[in-house]
Amino acid sequence: MNTIKNISRRGFVKSIGLASGGLILACNTSIFSDKEIKPENLINFNPNLFVQLNSDGSLTLVASRSEMGNGVRTSLPSIIADEMDADWTRVSVKQGTGDSKYGDQNTDGSRSIRYLFDPMRKMGAMAKSMLITAASQKWQVPTNECSAENHFILHSSGKKIGFGDLVEIAKTLKTPDENSLTFKDPKDYKYIGKHLRSVDAEDYVLGKATFGIDKKIPNMKYVAIERCPVTFGTVKSFDKTEALKIPGVEKIIEIPRIERPFGALGGVAVIASNTWAAFKGKEALKIEWNLKDNQNYNSDKYMNEITKNVHKNGKVIKDKGNINKAFKDASKIIESTFQLPHLIHAPMEVPTATAWVQGDKCEVWASTQTPQSARKEVVEYLKTTEDKVTINVTLLGGGFGRKSKPDYVIEAVIASKLIGAPAQVVWTREDEIKHGYYHTVSAQYLKASLNKKGKVTGWLHRFALPSISSTFVSGVEYASSGESGAATNLPFNIENHKVEIGKAPAHVRIGWLRSVINIPHGFAINVFADELAYEAKKDPLEFRLNLIGEDRILMPKAKIKFNTARLKNVLKIAAKNAEWDKELPNGHAFGLAVHYSFFSYVASIVEVSLINGKVKVHNIFTVIDCGIVVNRDTVIAQMEGAAMFGLSLTYYGKITAKDGAIEQGNFHDYKILRINEAPKIHVEIVESTENPSGVGEPGVPVIAPAIVNAIFKLNGKRYYNLPLTDHDLV
């Protein structure tokens, strides 16, 4: 962070300062007073972009990331409030629009707290420093005799004054140099690391929360789009006669395909006075499509192809030691092949966006994880400038990475421009499943050598999967280095280690899904490690701890270090919490998995039963070490949600294609976990003073392998592909 400036209300809109890591600061802040002041007489103190303190003592804090159940609208402002020593009951939260002045707003990659913890502390500390200076001037005392506490500045003599009463002086002060700021001792945190109720909880419960699908503006039209069943197919011709007979249908237009990563797929749009009419009109359309190359995509055939590719030499991306010698000298060789299908996000709220294009100006309301990407796409489409495009971020009814891709936003903008009115594009569940961005399908081949003592001496990992890069660059046929994940950063202390990538061209849009590459890698590595333990005749827990080996730092050049001691620690705690060695009821077994992702360490031990050939998960014991915790409630909720998400994928998650078209369409054939299938979930957070790391995603990868490892103990069968419904286990 460079300079933080005290700015006026007008300056709040115009000012830009630069923060470290690309964060741009320019904040509007308000303090609380016990006085009653009419709104028109309020004075504002605007020390930076994230803080607005008013002379009545009310404090508005800006949340720049998107809220989708991840808790950021509570967590990020609470960091500011804590360093500021503000009274949380006097805080209101304002959602930031999509704008580069806020720095990186992409709410994905489990990085909101990791990126913004320190900048938010600086925002609070800077505001507090200025209030202390204002009080010292008012009282004519040294600043070191003043301190802040619960929305007041206190003097050592016992005097105190409310934040709001200092606004008039504070607004005249220069912002302090960043290097002069002082921060709280963590032991004095009032909100950070505690249980803090969501600022949106009441609105959720009372039904007052506004999600993207709830947005309504005057004269708004509802839009449903029929898209080609084969990805990137186009409209050849269409007959709208029957669709126009549907009451409420007003117009039928063709939506062009925008060939950008997050552009529109194109299709035929039904414009109506209500969503039901739009949906029924879409069903009545008769369309002839140009199906193009992807019509030959069949998921079963494709899986066979990429599986063949991992059974032959691939592109080498890591080669440590001498893997050939390790295999030659081995006492035993173990080989396994893993296959995982495409997955889809299936958030509760389908993609929805509302746009109002007026000339070269546009305002959008959308449940988006990436408001800046949405703004960029709108600017490109309209050939306008950023200052003429406003992206309002609503609450998201789930995201899981789907709403990081603003194609649905562009569709709304296109529709609004073409019809000359506000337009709300609403996807159906079938649209979301059949035309989304899919988690990659994958094949993996693992081969390991054991010596006579059961020690792993060599480890070969080959994988083939269509890359996310294919969504951005045509012709990509190999996974990127960023998708090597745990395959190359294997936490095991193995002398000989080789990783290769096989060819896998994409035939659908590949995108991020909660935990991304860690789903296939976490599954294969954890199941294979359990298999090696069995072959070595060792307890899986003892074997895994020995496999991780001595405490050491991996990836030493990374800003956040990968410490194997922390990885072993979460596994040990999970084992203790589950009572790993205890005798379980007949037909029950424990399975374990441990994984490092998004700079966090997570271990899960699951208790599974297999009765009459059907699996039931009874308990999940999860432990996470994510460094400094901001809101414990959020971390626990994310681990619980990750467990349910992972369990749902393990049981049911599978997307298939035939003749280029996705075969699934709704929850009858793309099932998700039901409440009666939910286990008890026990979460422990490791106390830590390390830098904050990810929380939203790292709880997912450990669930499936832990379940599969437990099933093996019960029936002696190892399952190398998912979902479990394919094996008639659910």
N, C-alpha and C positions, 0 to 999 in steps of 0.2 A: 504494500500500500504506500502510495506517495503522500499527497496532500489531502487533508480532509478540511472542507471549508464550511464556515457558518454561512448559510444562505437564506435569502428572503423567500416568501411564498412564491413569488415569480421565479426566483432563482431555483426553487425546488424543481420546477419543470425544466429549467435550462441548464443548471450546473452539472458538470461532470468532473469527477476526480478519479484517479486511478488507484485501484487496490492491487495488492500482490496477488499473483495467480490470475490476473485479468479481471478482478472485481472492480467495478467502477462505483464510486461513492458520490453521493449528493443527497443528503437526507433531510426529511422534514420531521421535526420532533416537537412534542408538547408535554408540559409538566402539569402535575395536578396541584390544585389548591383547595383549601376548605371553603373558599369564598364562592358565592354564587355569582356568576358573570353571564350576562346575556350573550348569546352566540355572536351577535354583531359587534360586541365589544371585546372579544377575545384577542389576546396578543399571542403570537406564535414564536416559538424558539426552534429554529431549524438547523441544528448542527451538522446533519448529514442526511443522506437519502433514506435511511431506514428509521429515523426517529423524528417524531413530531410531538412536541410538548406544548400544551396550551396553558394560558394563564389561569384557567380554572382548575389546573392540575390534571386534566385528562391527558392520557398518553397514548398516541397511536404509533404502533410499530408495524413496519412493512415486512411481509413475508414474500420473498421473491421466487420461491419454489412452489410447485403445484401440490395441492393436498388431495390425496387419493386413498386415505386411510393410513398413510405413512407418518402422520403426525407433525409434518414440518410447519404447519401454520401455528402450532403450539410451541414446538421445540426451538425453532430459530428465534422467534421473538423473545422466548424465555431466557435465552443466552444474553441478549441485550439487556433485558430487565434485571437480570441477576447482577451483571457488572455495573449497572446503573444504580443499583439498590432501590429499584422502583417497587411500588406496591402493585402486585399482579392483579388485584381486584380493580385497579384503575386503568388497566391496559385494554385497549381494543386493537384488533389486528386488521390491517388493510392488505388486500392482495395486490401485489405488483403486476402491472400489465407487462406484456412481452416487450422488453426494451434492453438494449445492450448496456445501458447505464447501470443496470443491476449486476453486471457481470454474467457469468454462466448460469442460466436458468434451467438447463436441462435436468429434469427431475427423473434421472435414471442412473444406473450404475452404482446405486447405493452410496452416493457421494455427497448428499446435501450437507450433512453434519461434518463429514470429513473435509469438505471444501470450505465451509462457511463458519465453522466453530470459532476460529481465531478472528476473522473479520467481524463477526457479530460481537465478540467480546470487545474489540476495539471501538465499535460503534457505541456500546454502552459505557465503556471507560472514558471515552472522549466527552460524551454528554455529561457524565458525572463530574469530570474534571472542570468543565466550564461552569457547572452549577456551584461547585465548591468555590471557584474563583469569584463568581458573582456574589456569593454569601460573604466571602472575606472582604470584598469591596464595600458591601452594604454595612457590615459591622466594623470595618476598619481594623481587621485582625489578620494575622498571617494565615495562609492557606493550610499550613501544617497543623493548625489548631482546629481545623474543620474536618468533618467526615459526613458520609451519607448513610442514612438508614431509613428504609421503608418509606420513601417518598419525601423525606425531610433532609435538610442539611443541619447537622448538629455542631455546636461549638463546645469546646472543652469546659466552658463556664456553665453549661446547661441550657443555653439558649438554643432554639431550633426554629427553622422556617421551612414552610412547604415549598416543594419544587415549583409549583405554579407561581408563587410570589416572587420568584427570582427570574422569571422569563424576561421581564423588561430589561434587566441588566444583562442577562446571559446572551440575549440576541445581539448585543453590541460588541461582544468579545470576539477576538480572533481565536480560531481553533488552535488547540495546542499542538505542538510538534508530536508526531507519532511516537518518537523515542522517549518522550517525557511521560507517556502514559504509565500509570501503575495499575496492576490487576489484582484481583482478590486472590487470597490464598484459597485453594480448593476446599479446605476444611470449613471455610466460611460461606460456601455456596448455599443459597437459600432455595433456589429452584433447580439448578443443574444437579443431575444425579438423583433427583427426588421423583416422587409420583405426582404428576401434574395432569389434571383433567383437561381434555381437549377443549379448546376455545369454541369449537363447533358442536360440542356434545348436545347442548340444549336444542340447537337448530335441527340436529339429526333426529333427536327423540320426538320433537314436536312437528316434524315434517316441514320446517321452514327453510331448510338448506336448499340452495339453488345449484343444481347440477346442470351440465350442458343441455340435457334434454328438457329441463324446466324453463329455459329462457323463452320469453314471449315479448315481442315488440309489435306495435301497431302495424296493421296491414301485412303481416308476415304470411308468407306462403310456405307450405310444407312440401318437401321434395323427397321422392323415393326414386332410386336409380336402379335400373336393370343392367347388370354388367355381364360381360361375356363369361360363360362358365369356364373357359380356358384362359389362363393368365395371359394378358397382353393381346388377346383377340380383339377384333374391332367390329363395328356395325357395318353390315353389307346393305341391309335394307330393313324397314320395319313398317308394320301396319298398326296404326293407332285407333282404328275405327271403334273397336269394342271398348277400348280403354276410355275413350271420350264419352261413352254412354254411362259411365259410373258417376252417380251423383257426387258432386264436390270436386271432380276432376276439371281443371280449367285449361290446361295446356300440356302438350307433349313436345319435348325438345330433345335434340341429340346433344350429349355432353362429349366434347372432344377428349381424346387421350392426351395428357400432358406428360411428355417423356422426360420426366425428372424423377429422382429417387422417391420423392414424396408427392409427385404429381398425381393427377387423377387417372384412374384406369380407363375412364370413358364409358359410354353406354347411352341408354335412353332414359331421360328423366321425366317423371310424371309430376306435374305441378298441381297442387290441390289445396283446398281450404282446410283440410284436416289430414292427419296422418293416416287414418283408416282408408280414406278415399285414395290417398296416394299409393298405399300398399295394394289395395284392390285393383287400382288402375294399372299398376306395374304387372300384376298377375295376368291381366287381360291383354297385355302387349303380345304381338306376334313379331318376332325378330329373327332375321337370318344373319348369321355371324360369319366373319372371316376368322377361322379358328387358328390359323398359322401354325408354327412349328411345335408349340408345346402340346398340341393335341395328341402327340404320341407318348406323352408321359404317363406311365403306369407304375405306381409305387412299388408293387411286388417285383416287377422286372428290374426296376432301378435299384432296389435293395440288393438284389442278386449281383448287379453290376459293380456296385461300390464294395460289396463284400469280396468279390474277386480281386478288386484293386488293393485291398489291405492284406491279401494273401500273396502279394508279390512285392518286390522292392519298390519303395516310394521315394519321394523327395526328402532327403535327410535334412532335419532341422536341428538335431542335437546328436552328438556322437562322443560320448565320454568313455574312456577306457577302451577295452577290446571285447566287444560283445561276442564276436565269433569264438574267441578263445574261451570265454566264460561258458558258452554253450557246449563247446568241445570237451571241456574238463568237468562238466556237471555230473553229479550223481543222479540227478533226476531233472527232466525237462517238463514243464507244464505249459500248455497252450490253450487259449480260449478266444472265442470270437463273440463280440457283443453287437447287438443291433437294436437301435431305438428309432421310433417313427417320428414323423412330423408331429408337432403339437400346435395348438392354437390357444390364445390368451383367454377367451371367454369371460371378459369382465362383466360384472352385473349390468353396468350401463353400456349399451352399444355405442359405437362412435357417432357423435352428434356435434354439429356446428351450425351456428347461425351467422349469416353475413348480410351486410347492407352496403352495397357498392353505390356510390354517388359520384359519378364522373371518375376522377383519378384518386378519390378518397374511398376508404373502406374501413368499416368497423366490424370486428368479429367477436363473437362470444363462443368459447369452445372449452370443452373438457380436454385440455391438451397438457401433455407432460413437457412439451418443448415449444413454448410460446415464441421464442426467437426464431426457431426453424420455421414455424408457421408464418411468422411475419415476413421472413425472407422469401418464402414460396409465394406469398400473396404479392409482394413487391415485384417479383420476377414476372408473375402472370399478368399483372395490371400494367407493367412497365411504368411504375410510379416510384416514389421515394418513401423511405421509412417513416418520415414525419407525417405522412398522409395515411398510414395504416396503423390502426390500434387493435391489439389482440387482448381482449379481456379474458382472464382465466377464471373459469367457474370451478366449483368442486368437481372432482372426478369420481364416478361410481366404479372405482377400480381402474387399473391401468395395465400393470404387469408388463409394460414395454409397448403394448399396442398403441397407446396414445402418445408415444414418442414419434410416431409417423403421421404427419398432418395432412395426409391425402384427402381425408374427409373435410378438412377445412377448405382446401382448394375447390372441392366440389361445390361447397356452399357459395363460395365467392363466384365461381363460374355461373352457377344458377342465378344468383342475384343480379349479376351483370347482364345476363341474357334476358331476364324477365323485367328488369328495371324496378325491382321491389325487394324488400327484405326476404331472405330465403333461409329456411332451416332444413338441412339435409339430415335425415334420420335413417341409419342403417337398421335393418331387421337383424334378428339373431342369425338367420340364414345367410344374410349378406356378410356378417362378421366372420362366420365360420368358413364360408365358401370363397371369400374374396380378400382375406386378410394378408398379413405378413406372418409367415410360419416359422416356428422354431425348427431348426435344421434337422433333417433326418441324418442318421449316422451309422457307420459300421466301424468297429474297432477290433484290432487283433493284438492280443497281448501274449508274450512268450517270456518265460522266466526260467532261470536255472537255480537249482538248489545243490548245495554241497552235502557231504555225508552228515553234517551236524544240523541240517535243516536251515542253513543260512542262505539267503538270496544273494547270489553272486552276479547275476545278470538280468537285465530287464529291457525288453524291446516292446515299444508301443507304436503301432501303426493305426492311423485313423483316416477316414475319408468322409467328408461331409460338404454339402454345398455351402459356400461361405456367405456371410452377411455382406461381404465386399461385392458380391455379384449384384446386389441391389443398387449399388452406386456406380459400378464399372462393368460394362458388358464384356462377356468372354472370359470371366474369371472361372477357373476350373479347380483351384486348390484353396484350401483354407489359408487364411492369413496368419502371420506370426502372432497376432493378438488372439487368435483362436487356438493357439497351442496350449494355453492355460496350464492346468496341473500336469499335463503330459510332459512338458519340458521342466516345469518347476516341481517335480516330484519331491515330496518331503522325506523320502526314504533314503537311508544311508547305504546306497548300493554303488559299488565300485564301477560297474560297467552298465551304461545306460544309453540307449539309442532310441530316437523318436523319428518317425517318417510319416509323411503325408501322402495319401493316395488321391487320385483324380476323382472329382465329383462335381460336374457342371450342374447349375441350378435350373429348375423348370418352373418354379413358383417364386413369389417374392419372399426372400428370407429376411427375418428381422429379429430384433432382440425380444426375448421372453425371459421372465424372471429367473435369473441366475445363469442364463445364456449357456456358454460352452461348459460351465461347471456341471450341468445336468448330465451330459453323456460322459465326460471325463470322470466326474465324481462317482458315477455309477460303476463304470468299468474298473477303475482303480481299486475301489473299496470291495467290490465283489471278488476281484482277482486276488487281492491281498488275503481275503478270507479263505479263498481256495488254496492259496499257498500255505496258510497256517494249517489247514487240514492235511495237506500232503506232507507237511513237516511234522505232523502229529503234535502240534502245539496249541495251547489255548489261544483263541483269536485275539484276546486283549493283550496277553503277554507278548504274543508274536508281533502285534502291531506296534506296541511300544518299543520293542527291540528293533523292528524294521525302521522306525523313525530314527532310532539310534541316539547318539550323544547330542547334547544340547549344542546348537550352532546357529549361526545366522546365514540364511540363504538370501540370494539376491542382495548382497551387501550395498550395492550402489543405489538401491531404491530409497526413496524418501522415507517410506515406512518399511521397516525391516521385517522380514519373515523369520520369526524366532521359533525354532522347533520345540523349545521348552514350553512355550505357550500352547502349542498344538498338543503335546503330550498331556499338559495339565488339564485341558478341557475334557480329554478322554478319560483321564483318571477320575475327575469329579463326576462325570456322567456315570461311570461304572460304580462309584460309591453311592450316588443317589439312587441308582436302579437296584443296588445290592446284587451286582453281577454274579457273585458266587452262590447266591441263595438257591434253594431248591424250589422250582416252580411247579404249579399244578400239572398233572398229566396232560399232555397235548399242548403245552405251552413252551416257548423258548425265547431267549434273548438273541438279538442280532445287533451289531454295532457298525458304525461308520464315523469317520472323522475327516474333515476337509477344511482347507484354507482357501478362502475366496474373498474378494473385495476387501482384502487386508484384515479380515476377521477370521477367528478360529472357532469352529463349531464341531461339536460331537453330539451324536444322538445314539441312544440305546433304546430299542423298541422291544416290547413284549408282545409276541404274536402267538395266536393259537391256530391250530389246523384241525378242525372238527368236521367229519364227514366230507373231507376233501376241500373245505372252504376256509379261506384265511380271514382272521379277524385280528385287528390291531387293538390291544387293550390299553397299553400305556406307551407314551413316548417321553423319554427323559433327555432333554436337550440342554446343553451348556454352551454359552457363547462368551467369548472374550473379544470385545469390540473396542477396547481402550476406554477412554472417558465416556461415560454415559450421560446424555443430557436429560432424557425423560424415561425413567424406568418403565412406566406403563407402556410407552411406545415400543420399547425393545421387547418386552414380554409379548405384546400383541403381535409384533412382527414374527417372532419365533413361533407363536401359536399358528398364525396365518400361514407361515412357510411350511409348517408340519402338515396342515390341512391341504395346502396346495400340492405339496410333494406326494402326499398320500393319494390324492385325487388322480394325479398323473400316473402313479404306480398302478392303481387299480384299473383306470379307464382310458388314460390319455393316448389317443391314436388318431391321426389324420391320414387318410389314404386318397389316392387319385387313380382314376380310370379314364383312359382316353383324354387325358388332360384336365378333367374336371374333378373337383374335390367331391368325394362321395358323402361326407357327413354334412348335416345341415342344421341340427338343433340338438337340444339336450337329450333327445331320445336315442340318438346315435353318436353323440359325443358327450358321454355322461360325465358328470362331476359328482364329487362326494356328497352324500346325503347326511343329514344330521344324525340319523340313527347309526351311521358308520363311524362317527367321530370318536376317537379314543380320549382318554385323559392325557393331558399334555402338561408336563412338569418342566418349568424353565428356571435355570439358574444363570445369573449374570456374574461373571468374574469381576471382582473389584480391580480396577486398574487406573494408573495415572498416565498410561501411554496415550499417544495421539488417537483421537476418535477414528473409527473405521466403519465399514459398511454394516448395515443391519437388515435392510429390506430383502436382500436376496440370499445371503450365505446360509440361511437355515434350510433351503430347499434341497441341495444336492445330497445330503446325508440320509434322507428319508428312504428313498427307494432301495439303495444298497443294504441298508440296515434290515429292511423287511425281507429282502431276498436272502440275506445271510441267516436270518432267523428261520425262514422256511426250510432251508437246507438241513438244519438241525432236526427238523421234524419229519421230513420225508426223504432225506438223502438225495434230493434233486436240486441241481443248481440251474437257476433260470438266467439266461444270458440276453433275453430280450423281453421287452415290456410292450403293452400292459399285461397285468396278471389275468385279465379276462381272456386273453389269447390262450392261456393255459387252463382255463375253466377253474380257476382258483377263487374267483369272486362271484 
